[in-house]
Amino acid sequence: MTGYGAYLKNEDIHAFNGASEFFSHIDLHFARLMQRLSRAESRDVSIAAALVSRFTRQGHICIDLASHAGRVIEAEIDGRQVVCPPLDRWRSSLASSPVVGRPGDFRPMILDEGSRLYLWRYWNYEKCLSDRLIELSRQERALDVPGIRNLLALHFPGDDAGKINWQKIAVLIGLKGALSIITGGPGTGKTTVVSRILAILCRLEPKTRVALAAPTGKAAQRLEESLAKTLASVQDSSADLPVSRMRAATIHRLLGVVPGSSRVRHSRNNPLPYDAVVVDEASMASLNLIALLVQALKPGSRLILVGDRNQLASVEPGHVLGDICGTGGGGCYSSRTCALIREATGYELPAGGPTGVQDCLVELRETYRFGPESGIGRLGDAVRDGDTGRCMDMIRGQRFPDVEFRVVPGAELIPELLERVVLDGYGPCLRTNRVEERFALYADLRVLCALREGPFGVAAVNRLIEKILSDKGLIRPDRQHYHGRPILVAANDYSVRLFNGDIGFVLRDEEDGELRAFFPGPEDTVRKVSLARLPEHETAFAMTVHKSQGSEFSRVVLLLPPKDSPVMSRELVYTGITRARRRLDIWAVPEVFAAAVGRRTERVSGLGDLLKKHE
C-alpha cells in the first residue's frame, strides 16, 4: 500500500470530491485508490471504501453494510449523490473486486460473513485479539480450593455468606485462570480486587513478576499510587508482597514501542518477562494496543483487564472493554465456574451461563465511595442506566448537597460563574511555594469541557481562567510559559519519559530562577524537565472530558455547550460526573443534558460476535 500517491492526480481528487463535508480528503483519496487498484470502474466499491475510511476515523473497527444498504447519504462522489446499493448487489460487487478479500486473505479490505467491511489491519487486530483472548480463557489453573477458601476468608474478614460479595468472586475469578476482566464504576472496589489477587498470587507463588500498565501516563501513575496504598494495607508478615518493586507504565512503554514507527520490542517472538500483567483503565485502550499486548504475553502469563465499561472509549478505533462486557457473563457463569464459586465462597449462583471469555468477567455494582444520599453517586447511576427521566428529576429537584445544576444558555454567563469557582479551587494551589503540595492541591478542582473549540471549548475556557487568575495577581500569563502554568502532555516522548496524560507545572526553579516543567516522580519525588524538551502539551486549568479519564478531583465543573451535538453522549456525561469525589457542578441547558444522556455511543465491531462463537 506504500507509494499510492503515485496513482493520484489533482484532477482525480477534484473530480472525486463533493461539496459535502461528510467525507474528508483522506476518505476520498482512499476511495479513488481502491477504484484504480480494482482495475475497473465500480461505484459500489468506491462508496464502500469511502465509508470504511470515514467510519474508522470515527472510532469504528468496521462498517455494517446492512445498516447502510439502500440509504441516501448527504454527500457527493464524482459530482453525484451517494446512494448505497442494495445489500445483495453490494456484497456481490465487493466479493468480485480484487481489493476486497474474505477473512484470512491479504487484501486492502476484508468482507466477513456478517456483511461487515474492514480495513485489513483492523480485521487482523480484531482476529488476533479474539483468538488470544479465547486461548487465555481456556487456560485454567489447578487450585487448592480449601487453601483458597481460607485465603479469601483472610482477605474478606467478617464477610456475610448470606450476601454475595462480588469483590470476593472477582478475586477468585482472577486466580482461577489466565484471563480475568473486572469492570465497575468508581468506588466499586476494582483496586481492592486487584490488590487481593496480587497478594494471594505472591503468597502462593512468591517469585511472581507483575507488570502494571495503563493507556496514559496519568492513569499509570494513579494505578501505581492507589495499588501501593491498598497492597500496603493487606501486607502481613506471612506474605512478602513486592509493593516497592511494582511500577506502572503506559502500555506503549511496556511493549517498547519504537519511537517514530509502529514496531514494538515485545511481541510473540520476544514476549514480556512477566507472570501477570494488570491493565487499568482498559476502556481507554484502543483495539490495536490491546491486540499488541496480548500477543506479547509470555506462555503461562496472566492478564487482568480492569476498567469501567460505561466510560468513554478510546479516541482511537475500538471499544475493547465494552465489546467484551457486551457479550454477556458477569453474573451468570458456567456450571464449572459456579461449582468453584460455591466450594470456595459458599455462594450459590445460577449456572448455565456462557463459557469462554464471558466466564472470566465480573462486574462490580456496589459502590463504597458514595453513600446512599450522595447526589454524585445517584446521578452517575442514572446516567449510566440511560434513565433520562430520573436524571431530570434529580437536577430539577436540586436536593443533593454535593450536586448543583446551573442553567447556562450562553457563554456570557461563564466568566462570572468561573470566577467564583477558580479562585477558591486554584487559589491555594497557586499560592503555595511547595511543589509537592501544589500537585496535591491541584486535584481540588477541574473544569471539564465536552468540546475543544468554541466559546464552551477547553481552549477558550483556559484563556478565560488565565484572565481571572491574572486579574487577581495569582499568575502572569504574559508569555506561553509562566510560573504556575499547569500543563497536560499530549504526546508520548520516551526520550524524556513523559507520556500522553502526564500533568505537571511550569515553575521557577529555586536553584537558578529559570522556568522549568516539574512533574511528579516515583515515591513522592519531583522531576525537572527543560521547557525546550517538552513534548506536545497544553494548558490544563480546564481539560476535555476525554483527557480527564484516569483522574479524579475533589470538585468537578462539567461544562456542556447549549446546542446539542453528536459529541454529547451518555458516556461523556457519565465520565465527567464520575471524575468528582466530593462536589459536582453541571453547567448546561437541561434539554441538551437530557439529549446527551439519551444518546449512547455505539462503535461497530465484530469482536463480540467472534468471542460468542466460542462459548
N, C-alpha and C positions, 0 to 999 in steps of 0.2 A: 504493500500500500504506500510505500515511500515514493516520493517523486511524482505524486499525482498532479501537482501543479502544472506539469508539462502538458496535461490533457486539456487544460482550461485556457480559454481565450476570453478577452474582455467582452467581445460581442456575445459569447455564450452566456456569460454571467448576467449581462444586461437583459438579454432576451428571456432568461430563466427567472429573473427576479420580478416579483409583482409589487404592487403598491402597498399591499398589506404588510404589517409587521408581525404577522403570525409566524412566518418563517424568518430565521436570521440568515445572514450571508453564509455562514458555515453550513446550515441545513441545505441551502440551495447549491452550494459548491458540492456537497456530498451527493446530492441527488443527480446533478449533472455528471459527476464522475461515474456513478453507478450506471447511468444511461449509456455513457460512452463505453464502459467496460462490458456492458451487456452485448455490444456489437449489434444492437437492434433498437429501434425506437419502441419503447414501451412506457406509455404514460403510467400504467399501473405500477411498474417498478419505481418510476421516478417519485410518484406520490408516496409510496411506502418508504422509500429511502429518506425523503424529506421529513416524514413523520417520525421515523425511528430516531433520526438525529435530533429532532426537536424535543421529543419526549425523554430521551436520555439526558439531554441538557437540563431538563426539569427534575431529574432525580429518579425517573423510572428506569427499570432494567430493560424493559422491552415495551412493545405496544401490543395491545389486543386487537387484532384486525376486526374481529366480530363486532366490537363496540364502535368501530368507525365505518364499517362497510355500509355503502349506500348514503352516507351523510354528505351534506354540502358544507365545505369549510370556507370561512370568510378569508380566503387568500387566493392568490393567483400564481400559476406557473405557466411560463411561456405566454403570458398575457391572457390566459384562460382561467376561469374559476375552477377551483379544485373540487371535484366531485368524486368521492371514493367509490370504487366499483363494488358490485355485489360480491359477497364473500367467496362464493364458489369460483367465480371468474378471477378474483384477486389471488386466491390461493393457487389457481392453475397458472396464472401469469408468472407468479413468483417462483413456483416449482420448476418452471421451464427456463428460468433465467440462469445464466452461468454465474451470476454474482450472489445467488441465493442457494444455500445448501440445507440439508437436513442435519439434525443433531449428530455430531460426530464428524461432519465434513469440515474442511478448512476453506471457507468462503467468507467474503466480507459480511454477509448477513445470513442468519440462520432462522429457518421457519420450523417450529415444532408442531406436533400433532394437535395441540390445543389452539392453533391459529395465533400463536404469539411469535412476533418477529423481533429478533435481537441483532445488535451488532455482535460480531463473532466474539470479541474479547469479553463482553458481558455474559454471553451464553457460557463461555468457558469458565469464567469466575463462578457463576451460579452452579454449574455442573460439578466443578471441583469442590466447592464448599459443601454442597448437599452430599456428595459421595463421602467426604471426610467426616461430616457430622454423623452420618449413618454408621460409618465404621466405628467412630468413637462411642456411639450409643450402645453398640453391641459388646463393648469391652467392659465386662463386669469384674469386680474384684471379689476374691474369696474373703468373706468377713467372719471374724469370731463374734457372732451375734451376741452371746452373753456378755463378752467384753465390751462391745459397742454399746449395749444397753446400759452398762454401768458407767461408761464414759459420758453418755448422753445425760444420765441422771446427775453426774457430777457437774456438767456444764449448764444444766437447767434444773437447779435445786428447787424443790417445792412446787414443781410442775404438777398441775392438776390433771390427772389422767382422764378425767371426765370431759375436759375441754381440749380440743385439738390445738396444739401449739405448732403452727406451720413453720416456725423457725426451726424447731426440733426436727421436723420432717425434712426440711431443706438441708440441714446438716447431714442427715442420713443419706439423702439422695446424692449429696456431694461426695460421700465416702464410698458409695456402692459401685461406682463406675468411673470411666474415664471422662464422661461428659456430664456437666450439670449446668442448668440455666436458672438463675434466680432473678425474678423480676418483682418489683413492688415500688410503691410511691415513697416519698420522703418520710423518714421516721418509722418505716415498717421493719427495720432491723436487718437490712441487707448486709451492712458491715459486720454486725453481730454474728450473722450466719457464717460469713467468710472467715472471721476470726476463729470461730469454733471449729470449722472444717480444718483450717490450717493447724490449730492447736492439737487436734486429735491426730492428724496426719503426722505431725512432727513427734508426737508421743509414740505412735505406732512405728513410724519409720524415721528415726532421728536424723538420717542423712538426706532427707528430702530437700531438694533445691527448689525454691519458689521464686517465680518472677511475677511482679506486679506491673500492670500496664493499663493505660487509658488512651483514648484518642487524642487528647490535648495535654499540654504541659500542666495547665492549671488543674485539670481533673486528676492527673497522675500525682501531683503534689498533694492534693486533698485526700486521695486514696491512701497515700503513704502515711500522712499525719493521722487520719482517723483510724486506720488499721493498727498503727503503732500504739495508739491510746487504748484501743479495745483489746489488743493482744496483751498489753501490759496488765490489764485488769484481770485476765484469765490465767496469767502465768503463775505457776506454783513450783514448789521445789522439786516435784517429781517430773516436770516437763521442761526441758531446756528449749524454749522457743527462740528462734532466731530473730527476735524483734529488731535488734540493732543492725542486722545484716540485710533486712528487707528494704530494698529501694525500688521505687516506682519509676517507670519511664514511659514515654509515649510509645505507642505501638510501632511507629516509624523507627524510633531509635532501637527498640528491642529487636526488630527484624534486621536492623543495619541497612536501612535504605541508603543507597549510594546517591549522594547529592548530585542533582542535575540529570538523573536518569530514573528509569522505572525498575532498575535492578535492586535486589536485596542480597545481603550477605548470607542470610539464613533461609534455607529452603529445604525441600525434601532431601536434597543431596548434602546439605550442610545444616542439620537440624539444630534447634536451640538446645542448650545443655541443661534444661530444667525438667524437673519431675512434675511440676504443677505450674500452670500459667493462669493467673487471675486477670480478667479484663473487666474493669469497671466502666460505667457509663457506656455500655455496649450499644445503646440506642444511637449514639453519635457516630459509630464506626461504619464506614462505607462497606459495600459488598466486596470490593477488591481488596481492602485492607484485611478484613476478616478471612477472606479466601487465602491470602498470602500467609496469614498467621497460622491457620490450621494445617497448611501444607508444611510449615516449618517445625511443627511439633515432633519431638523425637518419639520413637515407638515406646509405648507404655506410659506416656505422659498424660496428665490430667488437664482438662480445660474447664475453667469455671467462668461462665459469662454472667455478668451482673449488670442490671440496669433497670430502667423504668420504661416499659413498653409504650406508655402513653405520652412520653415526651416527644419533642421534635426529632425527626430522623436526621441522618447525616445530610450535610449540604451537598455531598457527592451522591452519585446514584446508589440506591439501595436503602432498605429498611430491614436489616437482617433480624434484629431482635423482634420487631413487630411481626415479621413473616414467620419466625419460629413459634412465637407465642400464639399466633393466629391459627396454628394447626390443631389446637386443642390441648388436652392434657392439663397439667397444673392443678389438678384436684381429683381427677379420676384416673387411676393407674391400672396397669396390667395386673392380672391375678398374682403373678410372681412378685411384683413390687409391693402389692398390698399385703401379701403374706410376710414379707420382710418388715414392712412398717408395723404390722401387728406384733411380730415377735420382738422387735427392738424397742417399740414405744408403747405398745398396748392399744394403739388407736385402731379403730375399725373404720376402714374406708371402703366405699363401693368399688368393687372390682369390675373388670370388663372394659377398662379404658384402653387407649392405644398403646402400642409398644413403640420401640424405636426412640427417636429424638423426643417425642412427646412424653415419654416415660421418664425423662430426665429433667422435666420442668417443674418448678414450684413458683407459684405466685403468692406473695405475701400481701395481705389486705389490711390487717390490723395495724393501725398507726400508734406509736408510742410517744411521738413528739407532741402532738396536739391533743388537748383534752376534748371532751365531748362538746364543750361550749366554744371551741375555737372557730372563729369565722374562717380563718385561713384553711384549716383542715376541711371544714364542711363545704366551703365554696370549691376547693380543689376537687373534692369527691364529686360534686355536682357537675363540674366542668368535665372531669374525666368520663363520667357516665353520659355526657351529652344531654343532661336534663336541663333544657333551656328554661322551662317554667320555674324549676326550683332555684336556678341561678338568679332569675329576675326577681323572684320573691325576696331573695336574700339581699340583693343590692337595693331594692326599693325600701325594704324594712329598716336597713341601717341599724340593726340591733346588736351587732358584734363590736366589741371594743377594739379588736385588732384588725378590722377591715373598714375602710372608708371608700365610698364610691362618689366621685365628683363628676358631674356632667361638664364636659369640656367640648363645646361645639366648634370652637375656633381657636387659632393659635394666639390670639390676642390675650387670652386668659393665662397662658402658660407662664410668662415672666413672674407675675405676682405669686402664683402658686409655687413656683420653683423657689423663689427667694425664701419663703418660709421654711422650706424643706432643706435646701442645701446648706444654709448657714448653720442649722442645727446638726445636720448629718455629716458634713465635711469640715466644718469649722474646727473641731477638736483634732481631727487628723492633720490639718494643715498647720495648726499652731504648735504641735509638739516638735521637739528637736531630736527625739529618739527615733531612729529608723525602724527598729523592731515594733515600737508602739504605733508608729504611723501605719504600718501594714495591718496591724490588728484593728485599729480604729477605722481604717478604710472600708472594712467589711460591715460597718454600721449602716451604710446606705448604698443603694444603687438605683439609678434611674434606668429603666429598661424600655426600649423603643421597639415597635414592630417593624419600622422601616429604617432604611439608611438615609434616604434623601427626602427633601421637602421640609416644610415647617415643623412637622411632627417626627422628622427623621433624626437619627442619632448625631449626624454632623451638626445640624442646626441647634439641637439641644445642648451639645457640648459647648458650642460657641456661646450660647446664652448663659450657661452655668459659669463659664470662664468670666463673662462680663459681670455677673452678680458677685462672684468672689473677688474680682479685681476692684470693683467699686467699693468693697469693704476692706480693701487692703490686704487680703489674705494671699493673693498671688499677683504677679506682674507679667501677664502674657504678652509682652512686647516683642517677642520673637517666637520661633517654632518651639524651642526648648526653653523652659523656665523652671526655676526652683519650685517644687511642689506639684509638677505636672504628673498625673498618673497616666501610664501608658499600657496599652494592650498589644502584645506581639501578635502579628497576623500571619506569620510565615515561619516555617522551621528553618533554623540555621544551626547546623551541627558544629560548625567551627567555633561558635561562642556558646554552645549549649543552651540556646534559647529556642523555645518552641511555640507553635501556634496556641494561643490561650494564656501564655505566661503574662503575669501582671507585675509591673514594677513602678518605680517613681524616679523622675528626674530630680536630683537634689544636688546641692552644692557640697562638694567633698570637704570635710573639715580639715583634711590634711593639707590641701593646696588651694582651696577655694574654687576649683574648677567644677563645672557641671558634669555629672556623670549619671548613668542609669543604675539604680540599685534594685536588685531582685532578691527575694527570699532564697536562701540556700538550705542545704540539709542540716538538720539538727539545730534549728534556730540561728543559723549563720546568715550572713548577708553577702551577696556577690556584687562587685562593681564592674560595670561594662562601659567602655568608651562610647560616647554618643556616635562617633564615626563608624562604629562596628555594629550598631543596632540594626537588626533586620527590619522588614516592613512592620510598621506599628501605627497606632492611632491613640488619640486622647481618650481617656476612659472614665470620665466622670459619669457619662452615660454610655451604655452599650446596647447592642441589639439583644433581643431575647435569645437568639441563636448563640451568640458569644457568651451568654451567661451560663450556659449548661455546664454542669460540673462544679458550680459555685453556689454558695448560699450567703444571704445577707440578713442582718437583723431587721432592716426595713427595706422594702421594695416599693418603688413607684412605677407602676405599669402604665405607660402612655400609649394609647391607641388612637389612630387617625380618625377624624369624624366621618370619613367616607369609607364604605366597605371596599374590600379588595380581596382577590384570591389568596394573597399572602396571609390574611387573617384567618386563622384556623383554630379548631379546638385544641390541637397540640400546642400551638403557640401560646394561647391563653393559659393553658394548664401549666406549661413550662414556666411562664412568667410568674404565676401565682405561687408555685411550689419552690421558688427561689427564696421566699420570705420565711423567716423564722418567727418573728415577733409582731411585725406590723406590715400591713399591705394597704397601699393606696392605689386605686384604679381610677385613672382619668380617661373618660371615654364617653361616647354617646350610647345610651342604653340599647338602641336598636342595632348599632354596629357591634356592640359587645355580644348581643344575643345571636346575631348572624354568624359571628366567629365561632361561638360555642356550638352552633348547629352545623358547622362545616367541618367534616372530618377529612383529613388529607389521606388520600389513597395513592400508594405507589404500586404500579403494575410490575409484577414479577412472577416467575414460575417456581420460586424456591419452596413455597408452601406445598404446592402440588407434588414436587419432587420428593419432599420429605414424607408426605402422606402415603406415597406409593409403597413405602417400605414399613408401614405399620405392622 
